[in-house]
Amino acid sequence: MNREFWQEFYALIENATEESLLSHREYLVSLYAKLKSSDLRPEIKRAIRLIDEEMLARVESMAARRVER
């Protein structure tokens, strides 16, 4: 996974819907489980973590907007 991949991945998670994020996360989790001894596992784990961070940031943002009202 090179620099170009990560740039595209960051753009994808920033613009993806919640449903799309969940779908991508599920796919990555299943891929991670299948690749027991692959050099890609740390990269896949990183991608899952980034999706989780994006989803958490969105929830926190929505909560902050509700408090402001």
DSSP file (Angstrom, degrees, kcal/mol; ACC not computed):
  #  RESIDUE AA STRUCTURE BP1 BP2  ACC     N-H-->O    O-->H-N    N-H-->O    O-->H-N    TCO  KAPPA ALPHA  PHI   PSI    X-CA   Y-CA   Z-CA
    1    1 A M              0   0    0      0, 0.0     2,-0.1     0, 0.0     0, 0.0   0.000 360.0 360.0 360.0 112.3    0.0    0.0    0.0
    2    2 A N     >  -     0   0    0      1,-0.0     4,-1.9     4,-0.0     5,-0.2  -0.244 360.0 -88.2 -96.4-177.4    1.8    3.1   -1.3
    3    3 A R  H  > S+     0   0    0      1,-0.2     4,-2.3     2,-0.2     5,-0.2   0.876 124.7  54.5 -60.1 -40.4    1.4    6.8   -0.7
    4    4 A E  H  > S+     0   0    0      1,-0.2     4,-2.3     2,-0.2    -1,-0.2   0.905 106.1  52.9 -62.2 -41.4   -1.2    7.1   -3.5
    5    5 A F  H  > S+     0   0    0      1,-0.2     4,-2.6     2,-0.2    -1,-0.2   0.942 110.1  47.5 -57.8 -47.9   -3.3    4.4   -2.0
    6    6 A W  H  X S+     0   0    0     -4,-1.9     4,-2.7     1,-0.2    -2,-0.2   0.862 109.4  53.2 -66.4 -35.8   -3.4    6.2    1.4
    7    7 A Q  H  X S+     0   0    0     -4,-2.3     4,-1.9     2,-0.2    -1,-0.2   0.936 113.1  43.9 -62.3 -45.0   -4.2    9.6   -0.2
    8    8 A E  H  X S+     0   0    0     -4,-2.3     4,-2.3     2,-0.2    -2,-0.2   0.869 112.5  53.2 -66.7 -36.6   -7.2    8.0   -2.0
    9    9 A F  H  X S+     0   0    0     -4,-2.6     4,-2.6     2,-0.2     5,-0.2   0.927 107.7  49.9 -65.5 -44.9   -8.2    6.1    1.2
   10   10 A Y  H  X S+     0   0    0     -4,-2.7     4,-1.9     1,-0.2    -1,-0.2   0.914 112.0  48.8 -59.7 -42.4   -8.2    9.3    3.2
   11   11 A A  H  X S+     0   0    0     -4,-1.9     4,-1.5    -5,-0.2    -1,-0.2   0.896 110.2  52.7 -63.3 -40.1  -10.4   11.0    0.6
   12   12 A L  H  X S+     0   0    0     -4,-2.3     4,-1.3     1,-0.2     3,-0.3   0.942 110.8  44.7 -62.1 -48.9  -12.7    8.0    0.5
   13   13 A I  H  < S+     0   0    0     -4,-2.6    -1,-0.2     1,-0.2    -2,-0.2   0.827 110.9  54.4 -70.9 -28.3  -13.3    8.0    4.3
   14   14 A E  H  < S+     0   0    0     -4,-1.9    -1,-0.2    -5,-0.2    -2,-0.2   0.846 119.8  32.2 -69.0 -32.5  -13.8   11.8    4.5
   15   15 A N  H  < S+     0   0    0     -4,-1.5    -2,-0.2    -3,-0.3    -1,-0.2   0.479  95.4 108.7-104.8  -5.0  -16.5   11.7    1.8
   16   16 A A     <  -     0   0    0     -4,-1.3     2,-0.1    -5,-0.1    -3,-0.0  -0.368  67.9-118.0 -76.6 151.6  -18.1    8.3    2.4
   17   17 A T     >  -     0   0    0      1,-0.1     4,-2.4    -2,-0.1     5,-0.2  -0.356  32.1-105.4 -75.5 167.1  -21.5    7.8    4.0
   18   18 A E  H  > S+     0   0    0      1,-0.2     4,-2.4     2,-0.2     5,-0.2   0.898 123.1  51.9 -61.2 -40.5  -21.9    6.0    7.3
   19   19 A E  H  > S+     0   0    0      1,-0.2     4,-2.2     2,-0.2    -1,-0.2   0.901 109.7  49.0 -63.2 -41.0  -23.2    3.0    5.5
   20   20 A S  H  > S+     0   0    0      2,-0.2     4,-2.7     1,-0.2     5,-0.2   0.899 109.7  51.8 -66.3 -40.8  -20.3    3.0    3.1
   21   21 A L  H  X S+     0   0    0     -4,-2.4     4,-2.6     1,-0.2    -2,-0.2   0.929 110.7  48.1 -61.0 -44.6  -17.8    3.3    6.0
   22   22 A L  H  X S+     0   0    0     -4,-2.4     4,-2.6     2,-0.2    -2,-0.2   0.897 111.5  50.5 -63.0 -40.0  -19.4    0.3    7.7
   23   23 A S  H  X S+     0   0    0     -4,-2.2     4,-2.2     2,-0.2    -2,-0.2   0.929 112.0  46.3 -63.9 -45.9  -19.3   -1.7    4.5
   24   24 A H  H  X S+     0   0    0     -4,-2.7     4,-2.5     2,-0.2    -2,-0.2   0.905 112.5  51.5 -62.7 -41.3  -15.6   -0.9    4.0
   25   25 A R  H  X S+     0   0    0     -4,-2.6     4,-2.6    -5,-0.2    -2,-0.2   0.935 109.1  49.5 -62.6 -46.3  -14.9   -1.7    7.6
   26   26 A E  H  X S+     0   0    0     -4,-2.6     4,-2.2     1,-0.2    -1,-0.2   0.907 111.5  49.8 -59.1 -42.9  -16.6   -5.1    7.4
   27   27 A Y  H  X S+     0   0    0     -4,-2.2     4,-2.4     1,-0.2    -1,-0.2   0.929 111.8  47.6 -61.7 -45.6  -14.7   -6.0    4.2
   28   28 A L  H  X S+     0   0    0     -4,-2.5     4,-2.8     1,-0.2    -2,-0.2   0.882 110.0  52.3 -65.7 -38.4  -11.4   -5.0    5.8
   29   29 A V  H  X S+     0   0    0     -4,-2.6     4,-1.9     2,-0.2    -1,-0.2   0.919 111.9  46.0 -63.4 -42.8  -12.1   -7.0    9.0
   30   30 A S  H  X S+     0   0    0     -4,-2.2     4,-1.6     2,-0.2    -2,-0.2   0.890 113.4  49.5 -67.7 -37.9  -12.9  -10.1    6.9
   31   31 A L  H  X S+     0   0    0     -4,-2.4     4,-1.9     2,-0.2    -2,-0.2   0.913 108.7  53.1 -64.6 -42.8   -9.8   -9.6    4.8
   32   32 A Y  H  < S+     0   0    0     -4,-2.8    -2,-0.2     1,-0.2    -1,-0.2   0.897 108.9  49.7 -58.7 -42.3   -7.7   -9.2    7.9
   33   33 A A  H  < S+     0   0    0     -4,-1.9    -1,-0.2     1,-0.2    -2,-0.2   0.845 110.6  50.1 -66.9 -34.1   -9.0  -12.5    9.2
   34   34 A K  H  < S+     0   0    0     -4,-1.6     2,-1.4     1,-0.2    -1,-0.2   0.823  99.4  66.8 -74.6 -31.8   -8.3  -14.3    6.0
   35   35 A L    ><  +     0   0    0     -4,-1.9     3,-0.9     1,-0.2    -1,-0.2  -0.603  60.4 164.8 -93.4  76.9   -4.7  -13.1    5.7
   36   36 A K  T 3  S+     0   0    0     -2,-1.4    -1,-0.2     1,-0.3    -2,-0.1   0.845  76.3  21.3 -65.3 -36.5   -3.2  -14.9    8.6
   37   37 A S  T 3  S+     0   0    0     -3,-0.2     2,-0.3     4,-0.0    -1,-0.3  -0.333  92.1 129.3-131.7  53.9    0.5  -14.4    7.7
   38   38 A S    X   -     0   0    0     -3,-0.9     3,-1.1    -6,-0.1    -3,-0.0  -0.817  60.4-135.2-111.7 148.6    0.6  -11.5    5.3
   39   39 A D  T 3  S+     0   0    0     -2,-0.3     4,-0.4     1,-0.2    -1,-0.1   0.638 104.5  67.8 -69.9 -14.1    2.7   -8.3    5.3
   40   40 A L  T 3> S+     0   0    0      1,-0.2     4,-2.6     2,-0.1     3,-0.3   0.635  73.7  88.7 -80.7 -14.2   -0.5   -6.5    4.6
   41   41 A R  H <> S+     0   0    0     -3,-1.1     4,-2.7     1,-0.2     5,-0.2   0.894  86.7  48.8 -55.7 -45.8   -2.1   -7.2    8.0
   42   42 A P  H  > S+     0   0    0      0, 0.0     4,-2.1     0, 0.0    -1,-0.2   0.891 113.0  48.9 -61.9 -36.3   -0.6   -4.1    9.7
   43   43 A E  H  > S+     0   0    0     -4,-0.4     4,-2.2    -3,-0.3    -2,-0.2   0.893 111.7  48.3 -68.7 -39.6   -1.8   -1.9    6.8
   44   44 A I  H  X S+     0   0    0     -4,-2.6     4,-2.4     2,-0.2    -1,-0.2   0.914 110.7  51.2 -65.9 -42.3   -5.3   -3.4    6.9
   45   45 A K  H  X S+     0   0    0     -4,-2.7     4,-2.4    -5,-0.2    -2,-0.2   0.893 109.1  51.6 -61.6 -39.6   -5.4   -2.9   10.7
   46   46 A R  H  X S+     0   0    0     -4,-2.1     4,-2.4     2,-0.2    -1,-0.2   0.918 108.8  50.3 -61.6 -44.1   -4.4    0.8   10.1
   47   47 A A  H  X S+     0   0    0     -4,-2.2     4,-2.0     2,-0.2    -2,-0.2   0.902 110.3  49.8 -63.1 -41.2   -7.2    1.3    7.6
   48   48 A I  H  X S+     0   0    0     -4,-2.4     4,-2.5     1,-0.2    -1,-0.2   0.924 110.6  50.4 -62.2 -44.1   -9.7   -0.2   10.0
   49   49 A R  H  X S+     0   0    0     -4,-2.4     4,-2.5     1,-0.2    -2,-0.2   0.892 108.8  51.6 -61.8 -40.1   -8.4    2.1   12.8
   50   50 A L  H  X S+     0   0    0     -4,-2.4     4,-2.2     2,-0.2    -1,-0.2   0.883 109.7  49.2 -65.9 -38.0   -8.8    5.1   10.5
   51   51 A I  H  X S+     0   0    0     -4,-2.0     4,-2.6     2,-0.2    -2,-0.2   0.930 111.0  50.3 -65.1 -44.2  -12.3    4.2    9.6
   52   52 A D  H  X S+     0   0    0     -4,-2.5     4,-2.4     1,-0.2    -2,-0.2   0.913 110.4  50.2 -59.5 -42.6  -13.1    3.8   13.3
   53   53 A E  H  X S+     0   0    0     -4,-2.5     4,-2.5     2,-0.2    -1,-0.2   0.895 110.7  49.4 -62.9 -40.6  -11.6    7.2   14.0
   54   54 A E  H  X S+     0   0    0     -4,-2.2     4,-2.0     2,-0.2    -2,-0.2   0.916 111.3  48.6 -65.3 -43.1  -13.6    8.8   11.3
   55   55 A M  H  X S+     0   0    0     -4,-2.6     4,-2.0     1,-0.2    -2,-0.2   0.909 112.7  48.4 -64.5 -41.3  -16.8    7.3   12.6
   56   56 A L  H  X S+     0   0    0     -4,-2.4     4,-2.7     1,-0.2     5,-0.2   0.908 109.3  52.9 -64.3 -42.2  -16.1    8.4   16.1
   57   57 A A  H  X S+     0   0    0     -4,-2.5     4,-2.2     1,-0.2    -1,-0.2   0.885 108.6  50.5 -61.3 -38.3  -15.3   11.9   14.9
   58   58 A R  H  X S+     0   0    0     -4,-2.0     4,-2.3     2,-0.2    -1,-0.2   0.906 110.9  48.1 -66.7 -41.2  -18.6   12.1   13.2
   59   59 A V  H  X S+     0   0    0     -4,-2.0     4,-2.3     2,-0.2    -2,-0.2   0.925 112.6  48.6 -65.1 -43.9  -20.5   11.0   16.3
   60   60 A E  H  X S+     0   0    0     -4,-2.7     4,-2.3     1,-0.2    -2,-0.2   0.882 110.6  51.7 -63.5 -38.3  -18.6   13.5   18.4
   61   61 A S  H  X S+     0   0    0     -4,-2.2     4,-2.0    -5,-0.2    -1,-0.2   0.916 110.5  47.6 -64.5 -43.8  -19.4   16.2   15.9
   62   62 A M  H  X S+     0   0    0     -4,-2.3     4,-1.7     1,-0.2    -2,-0.2   0.897 112.1  50.2 -64.3 -39.9  -23.1   15.4   15.9
   63   63 A A  H  X S+     0   0    0     -4,-2.3     4,-1.9     1,-0.2    -2,-0.2   0.895 109.3  51.3 -65.4 -40.0  -23.1   15.3   19.7
   64   64 A A  H  X S+     0   0    0     -4,-2.3     4,-1.8     1,-0.2    -1,-0.2   0.886 108.5  51.5 -65.5 -38.5  -21.4   18.7   19.9
   65   65 A R  H  X S+     0   0    0     -4,-2.0     4,-0.8     1,-0.2    -1,-0.2   0.864 108.7  51.3 -66.2 -34.9  -23.9   20.3   17.5
   66   66 A R  H  < S+     0   0    0     -4,-1.7     3,-0.5     1,-0.2    -1,-0.2   0.884 108.8  50.9 -68.7 -38.0  -26.8   19.0   19.7
   67   67 A V  H  < S+     0   0    0     -4,-1.9    -1,-0.2     1,-0.2    -2,-0.2   0.865 104.5  58.5 -67.3 -35.6  -25.3   20.5   22.8
   68   68 A E  H  <        0   0    0     -4,-1.8    -1,-0.2     1,-0.3    -2,-0.2   0.764 360.0 360.0 -65.4 -25.8  -24.9   23.8   21.1
   69   69 A R     <        0   0    0     -4,-0.8    -1,-0.3    -3,-0.5    -2,-0.2   0.479 360.0 360.0 -72.9 360.0  -28.6   24.0   20.4
